Amino acid sequence: MHPDRLQHLRRQFGWPSGDTTPTDRSQQGCAEPLTLLGAPAHHGATQRDGVPACDIGLIGVPMDLGVTNRPGARFGPRALRAIERVGPYHHVHKIEPMQQRRVLDLGDVEMRSRYDLNLCHADIEKTFSALTRAGIRPLAVGGDHSITLPILKALGRGAPLALIHFDAHCDTEGPIDGRKFHHGGPFREAVLEGVLDSERTIQIGIRGAAEPCWAFSYASGMTVLHMEDVDMLGVAGVVARARAVVGDAPVYVSFDVDVLDPSITPGTGTPEAGGLSARQAIAMLTGLAGLNVVAGDVVEVAPAYDPSVSTALTAAQILFEILCLMTLSPGQAKPLAP
């Protein structure tokens, strides 16, 4: 190295007078408050008249009364709040979402009952309706996948939303044990409610023995990509298909962690072998930048089944990826239709 270049580097990067990192990492991780992605906290705000001023609200939905297999996803928000070292900078997008948008952790949805699924869904819809009226774009952490139905009902009443859905299962099954509200059927009910546009819906990573349950996906015009399709298309092909399906419509991104192989995310209620790698999922989400992503969720994290914490760590990274998509959304400043 030429001596002049070395002197230049010393002036630019030498400590303590040289450059500083773009983010404040002065606090020790163990001293920081536990919030989703380290966002500023505004706990308890979602059930009061005074909704906080922010652009994007991170919010927990700790409810798993809709599961058909292993319970425990009600602890998903708590598990993700305990994760550190995710964000705040995205090296591909070259953005720091919390510096570009007002992002708050709004705490958890308050629900009146631990036993009544219908009451819980009503409380979820009420909370997300209040956020929508306030112009806040919600990004939720479940909870089981049944929480997505009341969220879509709150967001899609003015105009049905498009959907990019990552999952091992289509979640368009009919009634189970005499009940139509469960985590295996939220997108069927959302279409029938008129809040989801099935022809602008793509489901990615589908596999497993439940295939006979997904007739509604095909009958309603959803685009279904099984894992075999993902293998054939590759990341770039999946991204291209998703972008073509949703177009410029307002889109909701729903990510069930069981789309990932259980070697990565064992802490979930309905694991299916042969899923996506974390790298594939992150690359697909990264490729969706520029779409009009208005809201989303990460669901089905059941931390009790994963002592390694790999599931929560990966889910937190996925949450950050969706936050980046919402930050980059061309319609981010426009309110959703009431």
Backbone torsions as a table, in degrees:
resi	resn	phi	psi	omega
1	MET	NA	136.6	178.6
2	HIS	-67.9	139.0	-178.9
3	PRO	-55.6	-34.4	179.7
4	ASP	-64.7	-38.9	179.1
5	ARG	-67.0	-40.1	178.0
6	LEU	-61.1	-42.9	178.3
7	GLN	-63.2	-39.0	177.5
8	HIS	-62.4	-43.0	179.0
9	LEU	-64.3	-39.6	178.9
10	ARG	-63.2	-40.0	178.9
11	ARG	-67.3	-38.5	-175.2
12	GLN	-80.1	-37.9	-171.0
13	PHE	-117.5	-5.5	-178.5
14	GLY	-66.0	144.5	-179.0
15	TRP	-94.0	141.0	7.8
16	PRO	-98.7	0.2	-172.3
17	SER	-92.3	-1.6	-176.9
18	GLY	-81.8	-159.6	-175.4
19	ASP	-69.1	162.5	174.6
20	THR	-119.2	158.2	177.8
21	THR	-68.4	152.9	-175.3
22	PRO	-70.5	-10.2	-179.1
23	THR	-126.1	154.2	-179.4
24	ASP	-85.5	109.6	177.4
25	ARG	-114.9	32.8	-173.6
26	SER	-73.9	-28.7	-179.1
27	GLN	-79.1	145.7	171.1
28	GLN	-72.0	143.8	-178.3
29	GLY	-56.0	-38.0	-177.5
30	CYS	-72.1	-11.4	-178.7
31	ALA	-97.5	-8.2	-176.4
32	GLU	-82.6	148.1	175.3
33	PRO	-66.2	148.9	-178.3
34	LEU	-84.0	106.3	176.2
35	THR	-135.5	163.9	177.2
36	LEU	-66.1	120.0	178.9
37	LEU	58.5	19.9	179.8
38	GLY	72.8	16.4	-179.7
39	ALA	-69.7	152.6	173.4
40	PRO	-56.3	143.5	-174.2
41	ALA	-93.4	143.9	170.7
42	HIS	-143.0	61.6	-172.5
43	HIS	-67.1	141.7	175.7
44	GLY	82.6	1.8	-174.2
45	ALA	-76.6	-18.9	-167.1
46	THR	-79.1	-10.7	-179.9
47	GLN	-109.7	11.9	-179.2
48	ARG	-112.4	165.1	-179.1
49	ASP	-65.5	-36.7	-177.7
50	GLY	-85.4	90.7	178.3
51	VAL	-76.1	134.3	-176.5
52	PRO	-65.9	155.3	179.5
53	ALA	-84.7	113.0	173.8
54	CYS	-158.4	165.0	178.2
55	ASP	-87.8	-43.9	-177.1
56	ILE	-128.3	127.4	179.7
57	GLY	-110.0	117.8	172.0
58	LEU	-83.6	131.0	-172.1
59	ILE	-147.4	134.0	177.8
60	GLY	-86.5	144.9	176.2
61	VAL	-129.0	82.5	-171.5
62	PRO	-82.6	74.7	-175.2
63	MET	-142.2	128.9	179.4
64	ASP	-136.7	34.3	179.7
65	LEU	-74.7	-6.6	-178.1
66	GLY	-99.3	8.1	-175.4
67	VAL	-74.1	150.4	176.2
68	THR	-108.0	-9.7	-178.0
69	ASN	-128.4	-113.6	-174.4
70	ARG	-84.5	128.3	176.9
71	PRO	-80.9	176.6	175.2
72	GLY	124.3	-6.2	-179.3
73	ALA	-70.3	-11.7	175.8
74	ARG	-62.5	-18.9	178.9
75	PHE	-92.8	6.3	179.7
76	GLY	-59.7	-49.8	179.8
77	PRO	-58.3	-40.2	179.4
78	ARG	-62.8	-42.1	-178.5
79	ALA	-65.1	-40.4	-178.9
80	LEU	-71.4	-30.7	177.6
81	ARG	-68.4	-22.0	-179.7
82	ALA	-83.7	-4.8	-177.8
83	ILE	-87.8	135.4	174.1
84	GLU	-121.4	179.2	178.1
85	ARG	65.7	31.4	170.2
86	VAL	-119.0	122.2	-173.4
87	GLY	72.8	-169.2	7.3
88	PRO	-88.0	-3.6	-175.0
89	TYR	-107.1	139.7	176.5
90	HIS	-107.3	115.6	-170.4
91	HIS	-74.5	-21.3	177.6
92	VAL	-83.5	-50.6	179.5
93	HIS	-73.7	-20.5	-177.9
94	LYS	58.7	47.5	177.7
95	ILE	-134.6	160.6	172.4
96	GLU	-126.0	94.0	-168.8
97	PRO	-51.8	-39.4	-174.9
98	MET	-77.7	-7.3	170.9
99	GLN	-93.4	-19.2	-177.2
100	GLN	-101.8	-20.6	178.8
101	ARG	-134.0	154.0	172.8
102	ARG	-81.3	108.8	-175.9
103	VAL	-118.1	129.7	178.1
104	LEU	-128.4	147.0	164.6
105	ASP	-86.1	112.4	-175.2
106	LEU	-88.2	8.9	-178.2
107	GLY	81.5	-152.8	-177.5
108	ASP	-112.8	149.8	171.9
109	VAL	-61.6	130.4	177.0
110	GLU	-87.0	126.3	-177.4
111	MET	-119.9	142.8	-172.9
112	ARG	-76.0	-20.3	-173.9
113	SER	-139.8	141.7	172.0
114	ARG	-90.6	-2.5	-171.1
115	TYR	-122.8	-19.0	-172.4
116	ASP	-107.1	106.1	-177.4
117	LEU	-62.8	-40.8	-178.8
118	ASN	-63.6	-41.5	176.6
119	LEU	-63.4	-41.0	178.3
120	CYS	-61.6	-44.5	178.6
121	HIS	-61.5	-39.4	178.6
122	ALA	-63.7	-40.2	179.5
123	ASP	-68.4	-37.7	177.2
124	ILE	-64.1	-47.5	179.9
125	GLU	-60.7	-41.8	179.7
126	LYS	-61.7	-43.9	-179.1
127	THR	-63.7	-47.1	-177.1
128	PHE	-72.4	-27.5	173.5
129	SER	-64.8	-41.0	178.4
130	ALA	-63.8	-40.1	178.4
131	LEU	-64.6	-41.7	-179.8
132	THR	-63.8	-43.1	178.3
133	ARG	-62.2	-30.5	-179.7
134	ALA	-83.4	-0.9	179.2
135	GLY	79.8	17.8	-179.6
136	ILE	-94.2	130.4	175.4
137	ARG	-86.9	119.8	-174.7
138	PRO	-90.8	144.3	171.9
139	LEU	-131.1	110.6	-167.3
140	ALA	-102.1	153.9	172.2
141	VAL	-123.9	119.7	179.2
142	GLY	-89.2	176.6	17.8
143	GLY	75.9	156.2	176.1
144	ASP	-82.7	172.4	-170.7
145	HIS	-72.9	-9.6	176.9
146	SER	-66.1	-19.6	-179.6
147	ILE	-64.7	-21.6	-176.4
148	THR	-68.4	-29.4	179.5
149	LEU	-61.7	-55.3	178.9
150	PRO	-63.9	-29.2	176.2
151	ILE	-65.7	-46.2	178.7
152	LEU	-64.6	-35.5	177.4
153	LYS	-63.8	-36.1	178.5
154	ALA	-72.1	-36.5	-173.9
155	LEU	-90.3	-27.7	-170.2
156	GLY	-104.8	12.7	-178.1
157	ARG	-65.9	-38.7	-179.2
158	GLY	-71.9	-37.7	179.4
159	ALA	-159.4	134.7	-177.5
160	PRO	-63.1	144.0	-178.1
161	LEU	-91.9	155.0	165.8
162	ALA	-81.9	165.0	-174.9
163	LEU	-143.0	132.3	165.1
164	ILE	-113.1	115.9	-166.9
165	HIS	-121.7	114.9	175.5
166	PHE	-99.8	124.5	-173.1
167	ASP	-172.2	154.9	168.4
168	ALA	-78.4	-17.8	-174.0
169	HIS	-129.1	145.8	-179.4
170	CYS	-71.2	-25.0	-179.8
171	ASP	56.2	44.6	175.4
172	THR	-125.9	29.9	-179.6
173	GLU	-75.9	157.2	176.9
174	GLY	-81.4	-162.8	-177.5
175	PRO	-59.2	141.8	174.5
176	ILE	-120.9	127.8	-179.3
177	ASP	52.3	38.1	176.5
178	GLY	78.9	10.0	-179.0
179	ARG	-125.9	129.0	180.0
180	LYS	-91.3	-13.7	179.4
181	PHE	-97.5	106.6	179.9
182	HIS	-161.7	174.5	-173.9
183	HIS	-78.7	-3.3	176.8
184	GLY	-94.1	2.7	-174.8
185	GLY	-143.7	19.6	-174.1
186	PRO	-63.6	-32.4	-174.1
187	PHE	-81.5	-27.7	170.3
188	ARG	-60.9	-51.1	-178.2
189	GLU	-66.0	-35.0	179.5
190	ALA	-64.8	-39.3	176.4
191	VAL	-65.2	-46.8	-178.3
192	LEU	-65.1	-26.7	175.9
193	GLU	-78.7	-11.3	179.5
194	GLY	82.4	17.1	-177.2
195	VAL	-107.5	-2.9	179.1
196	LEU	-132.6	131.0	178.6
197	ASP	-88.6	105.6	-175.4
198	SER	-65.3	-31.3	-179.1
199	GLU	-76.4	-9.8	173.5
200	ARG	-116.1	36.7	179.0
201	THR	-120.1	133.2	174.3
202	ILE	-126.8	136.0	-178.3
203	GLN	-118.5	125.4	-166.9
204	ILE	-122.4	129.6	174.5
205	GLY	97.2	16.0	-173.2
206	ILE	-69.0	139.1	-179.9
207	ARG	-167.5	173.5	172.5
208	GLY	99.6	177.4	-171.0
209	ALA	-77.1	-6.3	-178.0
210	ALA	-85.0	6.4	-176.7
211	GLU	-48.5	-40.7	179.5
212	PRO	-61.1	-14.5	-177.5
213	CYS	-83.0	-6.6	-168.1
214	TRP	-103.9	26.5	-178.5
215	ALA	-57.7	-34.1	-178.0
216	PHE	-62.8	-36.2	-179.9
217	SER	-57.3	-46.0	-177.3
218	TYR	-74.0	-41.2	-177.9
219	ALA	-65.2	-30.5	-176.2
220	SER	-91.0	-3.9	176.6
221	GLY	91.8	14.2	175.4
222	MET	-69.0	150.2	173.6
223	THR	-92.5	120.3	-175.6
224	VAL	-114.4	119.8	176.9
225	LEU	-109.7	108.5	174.9
226	HIS	-74.5	168.4	179.5
227	MET	-60.2	-31.6	176.5
228	GLU	-63.7	-37.6	176.3
229	ASP	-66.6	-39.9	178.2
230	VAL	-61.7	-43.7	178.8
231	ASP	-60.9	-40.2	-177.6
232	MET	-73.2	-42.2	-175.7
233	LEU	-78.9	-32.9	-172.7
234	GLY	76.0	173.1	-177.0
235	VAL	-59.2	-47.9	-176.5
236	ALA	-62.1	-38.8	179.8
237	GLY	-68.6	-39.1	177.2
238	VAL	-64.1	-44.6	179.2
239	VAL	-60.6	-44.1	180.0
240	ALA	-62.2	-41.3	-179.8
241	ARG	-65.7	-43.5	-179.5
242	ALA	-62.6	-43.7	-179.7
243	ARG	-64.1	-36.9	179.9
244	ALA	-69.2	-37.2	-177.7
245	VAL	-68.5	-47.0	-173.4
246	VAL	-87.4	-23.7	178.7
247	GLY	58.6	-136.3	-178.5
248	ASP	-100.3	13.7	-179.3
249	ALA	-70.5	153.7	170.4
250	PRO	-60.2	127.6	-171.5
251	VAL	-124.3	141.7	175.2
252	TYR	-104.6	132.5	178.0
253	VAL	-107.7	117.9	-179.9
254	SER	-116.8	124.4	-174.2
255	PHE	-123.7	108.9	173.5
256	ASP	-91.0	124.3	-174.6
257	VAL	-65.6	-12.0	176.7
258	ASP	-76.0	-2.7	170.2
259	VAL	-66.6	-25.7	178.4
260	LEU	-82.1	153.7	178.7
261	ASP	-63.2	140.1	-178.2
262	PRO	-65.2	-10.9	171.4
263	SER	-67.7	-20.4	179.4
264	ILE	-100.8	-43.1	-176.8
265	THR	-127.0	72.9	178.3
266	PRO	-71.8	-20.0	-176.0
267	GLY	-83.3	71.9	179.4
268	THR	-150.7	164.2	-171.1
269	GLY	-78.8	-32.4	-174.9
270	THR	-134.2	70.1	-176.5
271	PRO	-68.6	146.5	177.8
272	GLU	-134.4	123.2	179.6
273	ALA	-65.4	152.0	174.0
274	GLY	88.3	30.7	-175.9
275	GLY	-93.6	-171.7	178.8
276	LEU	-65.6	154.0	166.3
277	SER	-83.3	160.5	176.1
278	ALA	-60.6	-38.4	-179.4
279	ARG	-63.3	-43.4	178.0
280	GLN	-60.6	-46.1	-177.4
281	ALA	-63.1	-44.4	-179.8
282	ILE	-64.4	-40.5	178.9
283	ALA	-64.4	-38.8	177.9
284	MET	-64.5	-45.8	179.2
285	LEU	-63.2	-42.4	178.2
286	THR	-57.8	-38.1	-178.6
287	GLY	-70.6	-9.8	-179.6
288	LEU	-89.5	3.2	-178.7
289	ALA	-56.8	136.7	179.7
290	GLY	99.6	-15.2	173.2
291	LEU	-71.3	160.0	-177.8
292	ASN	-84.7	69.1	-178.2
293	VAL	-79.8	115.1	-173.9
294	VAL	-103.7	-17.3	-177.4
295	ALA	-171.0	172.0	178.8
296	GLY	-175.9	-179.9	176.7
297	ASP	-154.4	158.7	168.9
298	VAL	-125.3	123.6	-170.1
299	VAL	-131.8	169.1	171.9
300	GLU	70.0	27.1	170.3
301	VAL	-82.2	114.6	178.9
302	ALA	-117.5	89.3	-167.5
303	PRO	-63.7	-21.1	-176.6
304	ALA	-63.3	-22.7	-177.8
305	TYR	-91.5	7.0	-176.5
306	ASP	-140.7	87.3	178.8
307	PRO	-67.7	-14.2	-180.0
308	SER	-78.2	-16.7	-177.7
309	VAL	70.2	7.7	178.6
310	SER	-59.7	-38.1	-178.4
311	THR	-63.2	-48.7	-178.9
312	ALA	-65.9	-39.6	178.8
313	LEU	-62.2	-46.8	179.9
314	THR	-65.4	-41.4	179.0
315	ALA	-62.4	-38.9	178.2
316	ALA	-64.2	-37.8	177.4
317	GLN	-65.9	-40.8	177.0
318	ILE	-62.8	-41.1	177.3
319	LEU	-58.4	-43.6	178.9
320	PHE	-63.4	-39.6	178.4
321	GLU	-61.6	-42.3	179.2
322	ILE	-68.8	-37.5	175.5
323	LEU	-58.5	-40.7	177.6
324	CYS	-63.6	-41.4	177.7
325	LEU	-61.5	-40.8	178.7
326	MET	-66.9	-36.5	178.4
327	THR	-64.8	-38.2	-177.4
328	LEU	-86.2	-5.6	-175.9
329	SER	-60.8	129.8	179.6
330	PRO	-64.1	-20.5	179.3
331	GLY	-101.2	17.2	-173.0
332	GLN	-58.9	-35.4	-176.2
333	ALA	-84.2	-7.2	-176.8
334	LYS	-93.3	133.9	178.5
335	PRO	-70.0	150.5	172.8
336	LEU	-69.4	154.3	178.1
337	ALA	-62.9	131.8	-178.5
338	PRO	-70.7	NA	NA
